[in-house]
Amino acid sequence: MDIRQLRYFIAVAEHLNFTEAAKRLYVAQPAVSQQIASLEKRLGVKLFRRNKHSVELTSAGSVFLQDAREIVERFALSIEHARQAEAGLVGTISIGLLSVSVRDFLPSVVRAFRSKYPQVTIHFRFENIGQLTNKLLSGEIDLAFTLSHGLHNLGGVTYKPLWTQPYSIILPHDHPLADQPNLSIAQLEHEPFVMLEREESPQGYDYVLSMCAKHGFSPRIVSQASRTDAVLMIVDAGIGVTVLSRHLLLYASPTLRFIDIQGEDHSVDVVASYKTANANPAVPLFIQEIETALERIRANQA
């Protein structure tokens, strides 16, 4: 049994005339008769009672007509769903992000995307930088909103810069240097450091070490944590200082001080990154919404 046989059956059942059904189907009448006979043989029941003057459905034919219509309609719907999925109009997209790097930007992008593509389900995963990179490379997420450190060294990854975030020296409010408008990295030579564990952000970890090395010292690391909020809490407790992207100011304690770094441009890009070979058709559609949002922001700033 195939869809063509069901369509032929439905046409005959609706017209109760093989010749009219053939005209509607744009085929020869014998072809319709042949397909109906084949269908009846396959089912093992008679679908029509017919003589020289009339055609009518049998009881089995009447019951089968309801199911045949549902099958044909479902088949057409499945084809449409497949076409929509191919175009990225139906499906899922998994997005990984740092906790606050795109907090003020992403909601409007998601709203615009869902308005255009309501049948695409969006899943969100909040991770640290190292986890975002690993899950992007493994295919566990389709798109990562992260920081640009080290991405240029990853083969097969494309990223779109959104904006630049400066690094800041972060101190507890009662630190002797906390009231300074800016500080040199060299002034931290004798300070205890609190760091995000390297496996959570290898590029960021190495970047801070390189900053210190340029000023002739290696930071004295007294504590490490697996989450940035834990790093900030430890600094707030007076155990040490740290150097992190300024975007963390969005949810830092008001008793922490974010101090500009003196005389040097230490910054990192917030980016939307994805595997160049990602086959999910929803990804380029989401990237397009990101670009539209960025253009709107630029226009407003201008």
C-alpha positions in Angstrom: 0.0 0.0 0.0 1.2 3.5 -0.8 0.0 7.1 -0.6 -1.0 7.1 -4.3 -3.4 4.2 -3.8 -5.0 6.0 -0.8 -5.4 9.2 -2.9 -7.0 7.2 -5.7 -9.3 5.5 -3.2 -10.3 8.9 -1.6 -11.0 10.4 -5.0 -13.3 7.5 -6.1 -15.0 7.5 -2.7 -15.8 11.3 -3.0 -17.0 11.1 -6.6 -18.4 7.6 -6.6 -17.4 7.5 -10.2 -14.1 6.1 -11.5 -14.1 8.3 -14.6 -14.6 11.5 -12.6 -12.0 10.5 -10.1 -9.5 9.9 -12.9 -10.2 13.3 -14.3 -9.6 14.9 -10.9 -6.3 12.9 -10.6 -5.2 13.7 -14.2 -4.7 10.0 -14.9 -6.3 7.4 -17.2 -9.4 5.7 -15.8 -7.8 2.2 -16.1 -5.0 3.3 -13.9 -7.5 4.2 -11.1 -9.3 0.9 -11.5 -6.0 -1.0 -11.3 -4.9 0.8 -8.1 -8.2 0.3 -6.4 -8.2 -3.4 -7.3 -4.6 -3.7 -5.9 -5.6 -1.9 -2.7 -8.6 -4.2 -2.2 -6.4 -7.3 -2.7 -3.9 -6.0 -0.2 -6.5 -5.2 2.4 -8.5 -8.4 1.7 -11.8 -6.6 1.7 -14.0 -5.0 -0.9 -14.1 -1.2 -0.7 -16.7 -0.5 -3.3 -19.8 -2.2 -4.6 -20.0 -1.4 -8.3 -22.0 -2.3 -11.4 -22.5 -0.8 -14.8 -24.7 2.1 -13.4 -23.4 2.9 -9.9 -20.5 2.9 -7.4 -21.0 2.9 -3.7 -18.8 2.4 -0.6 -19.1 -0.9 1.3 -19.2 -0.8 5.1 -15.5 -1.5 5.1 -14.9 1.2 2.6 -16.7 3.8 4.7 -14.6 3.0 7.7 -11.4 2.9 5.7 -12.2 6.3 4.1 -11.9 8.1 7.5 -8.5 6.5 8.2 -7.3 7.0 4.6 -8.0 10.8 4.8 -6.2 11.0 8.2 -3.2 9.1 6.8 -3.0 11.3 3.7 -3.4 14.5 5.7 -0.7 13.4 8.2 1.6 12.5 5.4 1.3 15.9 3.8 1.8 17.5 7.2 4.9 15.4 7.8 6.3 16.5 4.5 5.7 20.1 5.4 7.4 19.6 8.8 10.4 18.1 7.1 10.7 21.0 4.7 10.3 23.5 7.6 13.0 21.6 9.6 15.3 21.8 6.6 14.8 25.5 6.5 15.3 25.9 10.2 11.6 26.8 10.9 11.0 23.7 13.1 13.4 22.1 15.4 15.6 23.0 18.4 18.6 25.1 19.1 20.8 24.8 22.2 22.4 27.9 23.5 25.2 28.1 26.1 26.1 31.3 27.9 28.0 32.9 30.7 25.7 33.9 33.5 25.6 37.7 32.8 27.7 38.5 29.7 24.6 39.0 27.5 21.9 39.5 30.2 20.8 42.8 28.8 21.2 41.8 25.1 20.0 38.3 24.7 16.3 38.6 25.8 15.3 40.9 23.0 17.1 38.7 20.4 15.3 35.6 21.7 11.9 37.4 21.6 12.5 38.5 18.0 13.6 35.0 17.0 10.6 33.2 18.7 8.2 35.7 17.0 9.5 34.7 13.6 10.1 31.0 14.3 7.7 29.9 17.0 8.2 26.2 16.2 11.9 26.2 17.1 12.5 25.2 20.7 15.3 27.0 22.5 17.3 25.3 25.2 19.6 27.3 27.5 22.7 26.1 29.4 24.6 28.3 31.8 28.3 27.3 32.0 31.8 28.6 32.6 34.0 29.5 29.7 35.9 26.2 29.6 32.7 24.2 29.7 31.1 26.3 26.9 34.1 25.7 24.7 34.1 22.0 25.3 30.4 21.6 24.7 30.5 23.7 21.6 33.2 21.5 20.1 31.4 18.3 21.1 28.2 19.5 19.6 26.3 19.5 22.9 25.4 23.2 22.3 24.8 24.9 18.9 25.8 28.4 19.9 27.9 29.8 22.8 27.8 33.4 24.1 31.2 33.6 25.7 34.5 35.5 25.8 36.9 35.5 22.8 40.1 34.3 24.6 41.6 31.4 22.6 38.8 31.0 20.1 41.0 32.0 17.2 43.2 29.0 18.0 40.2 26.6 17.7 39.8 25.1 14.3 36.4 24.9 12.9 34.9 27.6 15.2 33.4 30.8 13.9 32.6 33.7 16.2 30.9 37.1 15.9 32.1 39.8 18.2 29.3 41.6 20.0 31.2 44.2 22.1 34.4 44.6 24.0 34.7 44.2 27.8 37.7 45.7 29.7 39.4 43.7 32.4 39.3 45.2 35.9 41.3 44.7 39.1 38.7 43.6 41.7 39.3 44.4 45.4 37.3 44.3 48.6 36.0 47.7 49.6 38.4 48.0 52.5 41.5 47.2 50.6 44.2 50.0 50.9 44.0 50.4 47.1 40.3 50.3 46.7 39.8 54.1 46.4 42.3 54.4 43.5 40.7 55.4 40.1 43.1 53.1 38.3 45.9 50.7 39.2 48.9 49.2 37.4 49.2 45.4 37.3 52.6 46.0 38.8 51.0 47.2 42.0 49.6 43.7 42.6 53.0 42.0 42.8 52.8 41.4 46.5 49.0 40.8 46.7 47.4 37.3 47.2 45.4 36.3 44.2 42.1 34.5 43.9 41.6 32.7 40.5 38.9 30.9 38.6 40.2 27.3 38.3 42.2 26.9 35.0 40.0 24.0 33.8 37.0 26.3 34.0 38.6 29.1 31.9 42.0 28.1 30.6 42.4 31.0 28.3 41.4 33.6 30.9 43.6 32.0 33.5 46.6 32.1 31.2 45.8 35.6 30.2 46.0 36.9 33.8 49.3 35.0 34.3 50.7 36.6 31.1 49.6 40.1 32.3 51.6 39.6 35.5 54.6 38.1 33.7 54.8 41.3 31.6 55.4 43.2 34.8 58.0 40.8 36.1 56.2 38.7 38.6 54.1 35.5 39.0 50.9 36.0 41.0 50.8 34.4 44.4 47.6 32.3 44.1 46.1 31.6 47.5 42.6 30.4 46.5 40.8 29.0 43.4 37.1 28.4 42.7 35.1 26.6 40.0 32.6 29.5 39.6 33.1 33.2 39.1 30.5 34.1 41.7 32.6 32.1 44.2 35.7 33.9 43.2 34.0 37.2 43.8 32.7 36.1 47.2 36.2 35.0 48.2 37.6 38.4 47.2 34.8 40.1 49.1 35.8 38.2 52.2 39.2 39.8 52.0 41.2 36.7 51.1 42.8 38.1 48.0 42.3 40.2 44.8 41.5 39.1 41.3 41.5 40.3 37.7 38.4 39.5 35.6 36.2 40.9 32.9 34.2 44.0 33.9 30.9 42.4 32.8 30.8 40.7 36.2 30.1 44.0 37.8 26.4 43.4 36.8 25.9 41.0 39.7 28.9 41.6 42.0 28.4 42.6 45.6 28.3 46.4 46.1 31.1 46.0 48.6 33.5 45.0 45.8 35.5 47.6 43.9 36.2 47.3 40.1 39.3 49.3 39.3 40.4 50.2 35.8 43.8 48.9 34.7 46.3 51.7 34.2 48.1 52.5 31.0 47.3 49.3 29.1 44.4 48.0 27.0 43.5 44.7 28.7 40.1 43.7 27.2 38.3 40.8 25.7 35.4 40.5 23.2 32.0 39.1 24.2 31.1 36.9 21.2 28.5 34.6 19.7 30.5 31.5 18.6 29.4 28.3 16.8 31.0 25.4 14.9 31.5 26.4 11.3 30.2 23.0 10.1 27.2 23.0 12.4 24.3 21.6 10.3 21.5 23.0 12.4 19.6 25.3 10.0 18.3 27.3 13.0 21.8 28.6 13.8 22.2 31.0 10.8 18.6 32.2 11.5 19.5 33.0 15.1 22.8 34.7 14.0 20.7 36.9 11.7 18.6 38.0 14.6 21.9 38.8 16.5 23.1 40.9 13.6 19.8 42.8 13.4 19.9 43.6 17.1 23.5 44.9 16.8 22.5 47.1 13.8 19.7 48.5 15.9 22.0 49.2 18.8 24.5 51.0 16.5 21.7 53.1 14.9 20.5 54.1 18.4 24.0 55.0 19.4 24.6 57.1 16.3 
